[in-house]
Structure formats: C-alpha cells, structure tokens
C-alpha cells in the first residue's frame, strides 16, 4: 500500500502504456485491490444517454416530482 501511494501516478502511466496488464495492491502481504487497463477504448461520457429519457404525455418536466411533505433529512433522519 505504501509503495502504491508513492508510485501510483507512474503505475497508472504503465497501465495506460500497456507496460503492465494488472497491478495488485497489497496490505500486509494480502491483496486488497486489482487495477487493470480497460480492455477497449471507453465510450465518451458526453451525450452517452442522448434520447434515453422521455416524458409521459401528462408530464412536461416543469413541475417538481415530489410533494411539499417534510423530508426525513429535515428531521435528522439520513437513512432508514
């Protein structure tokens, strides 16, 4: 883990340049993470979901989707 923290940028460069195919990060000799180069070029994020959202005829998208009821967070409840 300590070595990874010190060398992580260089290790990412090695993955990107395909000098290594996988990096295994260990803590006290036990694997805790594996890093792999992507198997193919990633699709661009911008515009990736274009056309995947549509409104029902009764919704125009300008009204709030929740009511004015109190939210749990207003009462200090963060999760149930």
ABEGO torsion letter per residue (X at the ends): XAAAAAAAAAAAAAAAAGABABBBBBBGGBBABBBBBBABBBBBABGAABGABBBBAABAGABBABBABBBAAAAGBABX
